[in-house]
Amino acid sequence: MKRYIIEYDQDADAAYIRMARRAKIRSTIEISKGVFADVDSKNKFVGIEILNFSKKKTNVNELIAKELNSIAVAN
């Protein structure tokens, strides 16, 4: 089972879900308004940032499983 690290910055109201340790980010893709995914040089998702986190009804598990997988197929 893969483990994720979730960090939350209360001042910025931003959550970051780290999917890989020590990964070098090659690019960032906006996958929906205020939701950004970081990918590495092999186009693997290494993290996701959610802005205005407290104002969104975000199901983090669904976001990781569904949206990131569909984006990976599109790229």
C-alpha positions in Angstrom: 0.0 0.0 0.0 1.4 3.4 -1.0 1.5 6.0 1.7 1.0 9.7 1.1 2.1 12.7 3.2 -0.4 15.4 3.5 0.8 18.9 4.5 -1.5 21.8 5.3 -0.6 25.5 5.4 -3.3 27.3 7.4 -2.1 30.8 6.5 -2.3 30.0 2.8 -5.2 27.6 3.1 -3.4 25.2 0.9 -3.0 21.4 1.2 -0.1 19.5 -0.5 -0.3 15.7 -1.0 3.2 14.3 -1.4 3.1 11.0 -3.4 6.9 10.5 -3.7 9.8 11.4 -1.5 12.7 13.4 -2.8 11.2 13.6 -6.3 12.4 16.4 -8.6 9.4 18.2 -10.1 9.6 18.7 -13.9 6.4 20.5 -14.4 3.1 21.5 -12.8 -0.3 20.9 -14.4 -3.5 22.6 -13.4 -6.1 19.8 -13.3 -9.0 22.0 -12.1 -9.5 25.4 -10.7 -7.1 25.7 -7.8 -5.8 22.1 -8.0 -2.3 21.5 -9.4 -0.4 18.3 -10.0 3.4 18.0 -10.0 5.0 15.5 -12.3 8.6 14.3 -12.5 10.9 13.7 -15.5 9.1 10.3 -16.2 5.7 12.0 -16.2 4.8 10.3 -12.9 2.7 12.3 -10.4 4.7 13.2 -7.3 2.4 15.7 -5.6 -0.8 17.6 -5.7 -1.6 21.1 -4.3 -5.1 22.2 -3.5 -5.6 25.9 -2.9 -8.5 27.3 -0.8 -8.7 23.8 0.7 -11.0 24.7 3.6 -13.6 26.1 1.2 -13.6 23.0 -1.1 -15.4 19.7 -0.6 -12.4 17.7 -1.8 -12.4 13.9 -1.4 -8.6 13.4 -1.4 -8.8 9.7 -2.0 -11.0 10.1 -5.0 -8.9 12.9 -6.3 -5.7 10.7 -6.2 -7.4 7.6 -7.5 -9.6 9.0 -10.2 -8.5 12.4 -11.5 -4.7 11.7 -11.5 -5.1 8.4 -13.3 -7.3 10.0 -16.0 -4.8 12.8 -16.5 -1.9 10.3 -16.7 -3.7 8.5 -19.5 -4.3 11.8 -21.4 -0.6 12.8 -21.2 
